[in-house]
């Protein structure tokens, strides 16, 4: 029932994407220059171009179920010898084995080829995301991997020498199953855009509200390799700095200002997954600044016209009295929200979001402005300039009365 409700919820974001009208960047690369990171919710490719690091998430072609999973499986094997992630950007210890001998790879490939003869096996792969959710499978949670575990996913009689690579494959294939399940919700003639439109629309919205540098910029991109492969998807610049989760940053006024702005932006976009592991911090002119990545959470731009929801596990921006549940707000961001060109923003977002999504977004912006005006009028929130954020403003937010905020989540263990 929960999965059905989730599917129905995502269906409200249905959108037909006119592929002929998309602005697409074209890049030519050597296949050897592309690296892969398959431990994220969606597989990520990375490469360096003109001295800059970029990340790329593919838009999956619209294929039959068998073709979709066959393509995903081949993609898994093709990535095994090109695995890499920036040590500067991701310092978390990887909890599973991701490097394998040629014997292990060959043995597992033979196993899969044999299992493909059984029609029930394809059904098992197509349920991998649901099975992982039901069993609580996560490589980030310590658990044992024995034959009973693999039986749950339909991997019966798996040779023991394949256990390590099979765990990695199952973590990978669950995202392949997920992308197949929701492939037609936002789609064009050739590709699925479920995650892509969320990333690109986030970039458009951030720029319109004066928060462009706070997110990695996403754009559609077509990559042609020297081997003749064509990859189409979303390209993003790498976020400067290191993940907040990996950085012992002190709670400063500058960081407080940045995280309050990010929290407000996330509430406006209904982005529910910008915890400390999904944004970087870096020093700019001696002060902490923030840049968020992974801006394609499935909940983003849901057509729900409220900013009362808890975002990223933190307390709501609206308290029990209907006032802004933070002590301070940036004057500049407030003015940007108040003066936002909603008509112009909708025009920019029309290629990516449907009518309901754009209407809800406009409603959330207007409700945020009204919330802030009411809160200032009742002296519960103070509008301050950049120079006024400091130790006193930090002390007030972290005294406990506002619950868990983006600032306390980032700087307290």
N, C-alpha and C positions, 0 to 999 in steps of 0.2 A: 504493500500500500504506500509506503514512504517513497519508494522509487517511482511509482505511478504519479504521486503528487508532485515530485520533483520534475518529472517529464512534462506534466501539465503546466507547471510554473514556467519552465523554460520555453514552452510553446508560445507563451505570450510575447516572446521576443522574436517570433518568426519574421524573417525578412528575406525577400528575393533581392540578391545583389546583382546589379547590372555590371557585368565584368568589363564590358566595352568602355564604360565610363570611369573606371578606376585609374588613378594615377599610379603608375608602376615604374619603379626604378629598375634598370637593367644592369647586371653585373656579370662579368666573365671571370671565372676562377679556375685554378687547377684543382682537381679533385683532391690532391694530396694536401692542399692548403686548408681543407675543411676538417674540423674536429667535431666530436659528438659528446653530448652529456645526456645520458638516458635515465638519470635518477630524479629528474624533476617530474611534475605532474604531466607535462608534455615534453617529449624529446626535444632537445635543443642542439642546433648546430652552431658552431662559432668559427670565425676566421678573422684574420687581420688584413685590412685594406688601407693602403696609404698611411701605415703606421697606427691606425686606429682599430680597436677590437670591436667586433660586431657580433650580435647574437641573432639567430634566425629560427623561426618556428614555421614549419611547413603547413600550408593549407592542403588538406588531403583531397585528392581527386575523388569524384563520385563514382565508385565502382560497386560491383556486386559484392556480396559478403565474402565469397571465396577469394575473389581478386583482392579485396581490401586486406584480408588477413595474410594472404600470400605475399602481398607487397610489404606489409608490415614486418613479416618474418624475414624477408630478404633484407629489409632495411636494418634489422637488428644485426644480422651476420655481417653486413657491409660496414657497420660502424665499429665492430669489435677491435679492429686494428687502428682506429683513429680516435680513441677515447681521450678526452682532455677537458679540463675545466681550469680556469684561472685560479691559481693558488691564492692570489691576492683577494679575489672576490668571494671565494668559497673555502673557508678554513675548516669546516666541519669534517670530522673523520668519517670516511665512507665505511659503513658497517658490513658490507658484503664484498665478496670477491668479484672483481670486474676485469681481471686479466686471466686469460686461459691459454693453455697449450693448444697446438694444432690438433693433437689427438683428442682433447676434450671437445673442441669445436666440431671436429668431424664426427665424433661419436654422437653428439647431441643433434647434429644435422640429420644423421641417418635415423635417429630415433623419431624425429619429427616427420621425416619423409614417410616412414612406416605408418605413423599414427594418422597421417593425412588420408590414408586409405579408408579410415573409419569415419563415416559421416558424423557420428556423435562427437568426434574430437573437435570439429569445427564449431559445433554448438557450445562445447566447453570453453573454447577460446573466446567466443562471442559473449560469454557470461563472466569472463575473467574479472571485469570491474565489479560486478555484483558479488561474485564469490569473495573477492578481496575485502569488500566492504562488510559482508556478512561474517567472515571469519576474523576480521580485524587484522588482516595481513598488512604489515608495513615493515619495510626494511629498517626503519628508524626505531622500531620497537624490538627488543630482544626476544627471540623465540627460536624454537628448534625446527629444523627442516628434515623431517623423516619421510618415509614413503606414505604414511597416512596423510601428511600435509599435501603431498603432490597428488594423491588420489582425489582430494577435494577439488582440485582443478582439472581432473580428468587425465592426469599424467600417470596412468597405471604402468606398473612394471618398468619404472624408470631406472636405468643402470646407475648404480651409486656414484660412478665417476662423473655423472652428469648433474649431480645435485647442485653444485655451486652455480653452474651456468644456467640451470633451469630456474633457480631463484631469481637471477638477474633477468632472465627472459620473461618470467611471470610478472615481475614489477614493470617491465617494459610493455608487455602485451595488454596489461590492464588499461593503459592509456589508448592503445589501439582499439580495444573494445569500446571504451568510452567515446572515442571520436566517431566510431561507426554508429553508436546508439543515437547520437545527437546530430548526425551529419547533415540532415535535411532541414533543420530548424532555421539556420541562416545559410543560404546557399545561392549559387549562381547556376549556370548551365554545366560548368565543368568541375567546380570546386566547392568544398564546404568552408563556410566562413564563421562558424559558431564562435570560436575564440578570437579570430582575427579582427572582426568588427569591434569587439570590446576593446582591444588594444589600441586600434587606430582612433576610435571614437574618444577614448580617454585622452589621447594626445591632443586631439582637436579641442576638447573641452578645457583641458589644462591651459592651453595657449589662450583661449578666449577669456579665461578668468585671470590671466596674468600669472599663472603658475607653471608655465612651460618647462622651466629648468627642474621642477620638482619631480618630473617623470622622465623615463627614457623615451625618446621620440620614436614612435612606431610608424612605419610606412610599408606599403606593399612592394614586393621585390621579386624579380625573376632572375634566378641564377642559372647561368649556362656554364657547365664545366668543360674542361678540355677533352673529357671522355664522351661528350655528347649528352650528358644527363641534364635534364631541366628540372629545377626546383622552384616552386612558386609558394610564396608565403609572406610572412611579416618580418621585416628587418628592424632591429633596434640597436642603437648605440649602447655600449656597455656603460653601466652607471659608474660614475667616478667614486673612488673610495672603497670602503669595505662594508660588509653587511653589519648592521647594527648589532645583530646577535653575536658577532665575532669581535666587536669593538668595545673596549671599556671606556666609553665616552661619559664625561661628567654632565650632570644636569645643569646646563647654562641657560641664560635667557634666550640666546640665539637659537639653541636647540628647541627650547619650549615654543618659540614663535613658529619654527619650521614644522614641528609635530602637530601643533594646533591647526595650522593651515592644512596639513595633510589629512588630519582627522575630519576637518570640515569638507575638504574636497572629496574624501572617500564617502562621506554621508550623502553628499550631493549626487555622486555617481553610483551609489549603492555598491561600492567596492568593499568587500567584506574580508579581504585577506592581505592587508598591509601590516602584518605584525613585524617585529624586529628582524625576522629572517627574510623579509621581502622588500627591504629598502636599504640603501647604503648611506653611510655618513662620511663626510669629508670636510676638511678645513678650507674655508674660503675667506681670505683676508683675516686669518687668525680665528675665525668663528666657525662653529659647526653648521653645516648645511646638509640637506637631505635630498636624495634622489631615489624614487621608488621604481621597482621593476616588477615583472610578472603581473602586468596590469590587465590580464584577461580572465580573471576569476569568473566562473559561470554566473554568479549573481549580479555582476556588474551591469548596470543599466536595466535592471528589472523594472517594469512599469508600476512601481509602488510609490505613491506620492507622499512619502513621509521621511523625516530625518530623525525620527525617534528611536530607530533601531540601534541595538548595540552593534558596534563595528569593530571587527578584529578582537572580540572578547573584551572590549573596554566599555566603560559606562556610557550610556546614551548622552548625546549632546543636549538632550532636553530633560530637565529634572521634573520632579513630581508637581511643581508649581507651573510647569510650562515655560520655564526660563532656560536660558543658555547655561548648560552645566559645566562651564569653565569660567575662571575668574577674569581672563583677559582675551582680547581679540585684536588682531592687527587692523589698524585703521585703513591701511592700503588695501588689504584683501576685502574688507567690508565695502569700501568704495567700489572696488572691482565687481563685487557681487551685485551691489545696488545699481550700478550703471551698466550691467551686462546687456549686450545686444542679443536678446533672446531670439528675435526673428532671424538675425544673421547667423546665430549659432545653430538654429534648427536647419537652416539652409545648408550649412557646412556638414551637418550630421546626417542629412537625408540619405546619402548613399549607403550608410552603415546601420542606421537604427530605424525602427518602424514608428508610426504615428504615436502609438501608446507610450513607447519608450521616451520619445522626445517631449511629449506632453508631461509625463511624470518628472523628467529631468527639469523642465521649466518650473514645475510646481515646487520641486525641492529647493531650487535656487530662491524662488520668491518666499517660500516658508522660512528659509534660513535668514533672509534679510529681515523679515517680520519678527522672527524670534530674537534676533540681535537687537533690533530697535526697541522692542518691548523690554528686553533685559537691561539695556542701558538706561531706559526711562525709569526703571525700578531699582537702579543702582546695584544690580546683582552682577553685572559684567562691565568692565571698563575697556574702552577702545584706547589703544596706546600705539605710539609710533615705534619705529625700529629701535631707537636709542633708549626707550624706556623699559625694554625687556632686560631683566637682570636677576640678581640673587633674590630680591624681595618678591618678584613675580613667581619665581620658581618655588619659593618657600610656601606661598599661598596655595599653589596648585597641588603641592605634594604633602599638605598637612592632613590628608585623608578625607576631607569633606566631599571631594569630587569623585571618590572611588578610584577605580583603575583607569588611568588615562594613557594616551600614547606616550606621554613623557615618563610616567611611573613604570609603565611596561618596559620601556627601553632602558631605563637606568637603575632599576631595582631588581635584584635577583629573586 
